[in-house]
Amino acid sequence: MKKKAIFRNLALAITSLAMATSAYCGTYVYISNIDDADISAYELIAGSSPHLNSVGRFPAGKFVMPMATSPDGKNLYASVRSKPFSLYMYQIDQGTGQLKWTGAIPLADSMVNVSIDKTGKWLLATSFGGHNNSVNQIQANGYINPVPAEAFPSGGKNPHSIVFDQSNKFVYVPQLGTDEIKIHTFNASQPKPLSETASSVALQKQQGPRHIVISADNKFAYVITEMTGEVIVFSRDIKSGGLTQLQATSSLPSDSKLVPGRPRPPTGSPEATAFDDSNMIFSAEIKLTPNGKFLYTSERTKGTLSGFEVDPQTGKVKYLFTVPTEEMPRGFNIDPSGQFLVASGQKSDKVSLYSINQSTGELNLIERVPGGKGANWVTIIKTK
């Protein structure tokens, strides 16, 4: 009887521990909504019946777009691209995924991308229209110093993303307007960590490099070009951060009738009114699975996602497929387990959840759930 009691108590203790752990550990999806001026939050439930469970909508500023989370998953930051340009700060409830607004700081410009370094001490931002970069220090409580530690011109035109390598020693800033990638050095221990001077890697004219991702082993970089819809593969020099182009391949199916895009006129201008981009390539996002086996891109004109197989030795990619998704998929992301992809559409009021076939990379639509208006940026974290 004593043994039975011991085993029963042990089982109860294990169950209680599992329940406690599950209460403070979850996978959460955040999507910023331009038109609704808020952020949608979902819990990503895995298991035998995967689904997205809404955990709330949280107010933000009009035209809220890019987001970034702290390395510990406790804070979320969102750039508001309407005046007054600002950065909204939130604490993430580790058990529910809900957001608690903790304040906002001014930003010098309309920041198209924000990124946090791997120490969690610095937030970097870049402006598409203002052609500049900024650096703000993050305090221990997650609040960001409103006075930038640095602010300087990007050195190119229309930067569109600002991304760290895996060593935290280099920062890559694709310049869509000048068809180049700026490479900055970074030292998190310095009061001005980001070098103002940068080396540059040129792409072909009118490709429009937009977003960039770095492989987990730090050996390769992948860029999606907005106007030609190409995946550009680079090898990385680990010591210098330099890039050498290895491959350029289309992300579009062979029967695509889309033609290369061109820079869009300023919103509200007479040229913008007459601008017809209904048959132009309009690529947006690029992501790697955590294990580096597969790569995915989005194209907004036709509303599609494309998948690629990645050769881990050479870094080169092989086109696999293109599938329809939400209308104008500006943003999508892959969960930390690499099993799921979540896609939103800027002209859709739904959010799609896909499973990723771990052998083939195939995307299988699981469900579409209600989303916000003007959905664009997708961020996924796993709390600890």
Protein Blocks (a to p, Z undefined) as FASTA:
>chain_A
ZZmmmmmmmmmmmmmmmmmmmmmgccddddddfklopacdddddehjlgcdddebdcddd
ehiabdcddfklpaccdddfbdcdddddddddfknopacdebdcddfbdcfbdcddfkop
accdddfklopacdddddfkopacfbdfbdcdehiahiabdcddfkopaccdddfknopa
ddddddfkbmblbcfbdcdddddehklpabdcddfklpaccdddfklopacdddddfkno
pacdfbdcdfbdfkbcbdcddddddehiaklmmpccklgccdfbdcddfklmaccdddfk
lopaddddddfknopacdfbdcdddehifbacddfkopaccdddfkbcbdcdddddfkno
pacdfbdcdddehiabdcddddZZ
